[in-house]
Amino acid sequence: MSETLHPQTMIGHVHLKVSDLERAVKFYTELLGFEVMTRWEDRAAFLSAGGYHHYLGLNTWESLGGPPPARGATGLYHFAILYPNRRELARAVRRIVDHGWTLSGMSDHGVSEAIYLDDPDGNGVELYCDRPRDQWPRGPNGELVMFSHTLDLDMLLIELEE
């Protein structure tokens, strides 16, 4: 049996190849609310929230002007941004909707609620918040039972009215 990771181990950051750095920076700052922490000339930018050095790297080192990946090819399916609570997820979704950006999906997974969209380069982005662990659906033997039901966007946005 292989040794498992320490339970506090996390995925640290995502670094994306983009075709147009300024377009990508605009999407991640104006629509999603990230802050630019630093830039490397006109070829890379590192974005974050709360003053951390970076959660997201964007670069054009190998992809300047390039096309999005072909459907059916291997590569990134999506990366996920975890919000601290349902209200913050609703705030993020409201900003995206107000900018007229297209959502590609909305799911209730039992353990979490998620919104899906694509960035300007076709990279999949999941915005989600977890439910408290004591509310996660469990089977008869205590195993986690995840599912994918449609999330009611209007019910999520009601969070902003309270």
N, C-alpha and C positions, 0 to 999 in steps of 0.2 A: 504494500500500500504506500502511495506517495505521501509525503509530508505536505500538509496544507499551509497556506499563508497565515501569517499573524492576522487576527481579526480586525486590527486597526489599519491594515494595508488598504490603500485606495489608489485609484487611477489618478495621476496628478494633473496632467493637462493634455490638451488636444492641439496638434499642429496641423494645419490644413494648407495644401497647395491651392492657390487661387489664381485666376487669370488676370484680375484687375484689383490691385491692392486697395485703391481708394474706394472702389465700389464695395468691396468686402468690409472695409473698416466702417463705412457708412451704415451698412446693414447691421453689423454687430454692435455699433454704438447707438445709432438712432432708433433702431427697431427693438433691439434686445437690451440696451442699457449698459453694456460693458463700457469700461474706461480704457483709453489708450495709456499704457504704462510707459512704453518706450517704443522707438522705431529704430530700425537699422537701415539708414539711408532711405531710398524709395522702394526697397525690395521686401521689407518685412515689418510687421507690427506685432506687438505683444499686448494683449488685452486682459483685463481682470475686473474684479469687483472688490470693494472693501480694502484696497491698498495692497493686496497680495501681488507678488511679482508678475505672475501671469497664469491664467487658466487656459488661454487660447492664443496660439501663435498662428499668424497668417503670413504666407510668403509667396513670392513669385519666382523664386530661384530656378525652378525647373518648369514653371507653368505659365509664364507671362504670355497673355494672349491665347492661351490654350483652350480647347473645347472641354465641356464637362465630360465626365466618364460615360461611356456607352452603357445603356441599360443592358443588364445581363452579364456585365463584366464583374470580376471580383474587385473588392475594395471596400471602402467605408459604406456601411448601410446607413447608419446615423450615429451621432454622438448625443449624449444627453446632458442637459443642464438641470440640476436638482435645486428647486426652490425650497425655502425653509418651511413654507406653509401654503395652504390653499389660496389665501388672500393675495400673496405675492405672485403666485402663478396666475391668478385672475388679472392682476395689474399688468403682468407681462403680455398676456393674451389681449387685453384691451388695447395696449399700445400697438401691437401688431395689426389688429383689426382696424384701428384708427388710421394706420398708414396704408390700408388697403392691400396688405400682403395676403396672399392665398395660403390658407391652411390646407394641408394634405390629409389630415386625419385627427381624430379625437378619440381617445380610448380610456375606459375604466378597466384597470387590470386587477382590481381587488386590493392589491397592495399599494397601488398608486393610481393617480390620474395623470394623463399625458396628452399633450398637444403636439402634433407633428407638422413640420414645414420644411421647405428646402431653402437653402441660402442661394445667393445669386449664381454660384458656381455649381449648383445641383447637389451640394452636400446635404444629407438629411440631418435635421436638427430635431431633437425631442426636448420639450420643456415639460417638466413634471414635478409633482410633489408626492411624497410618500404619505400614506396613512400611518397613524400610530401602529406600532407592531402588534399591540394587543387586539387590533381590529383586522389584521390580515386573515384572509379566509384559510381555514385549515380543514383537512380531510379527517376521516374517522381515526386515523392513526397519528394525527398531529402534523402530517405532511402539509407543506404549503400548496395551496390550490389557486394558481393564477389563471386568469381568463382574459379575454379581450372583448368587452362590451362597448357599445358606442357611448361616449361621454356626452352628456347634455351641456352644451356650451352656455346656454342661457342660465342654467342652474349654477354653473361655475361663476359666471359674471355677476350673479346676485351677491356674491361675496363682497363686491365693491360698494353695495348699497347699505351694508350693515355698519 
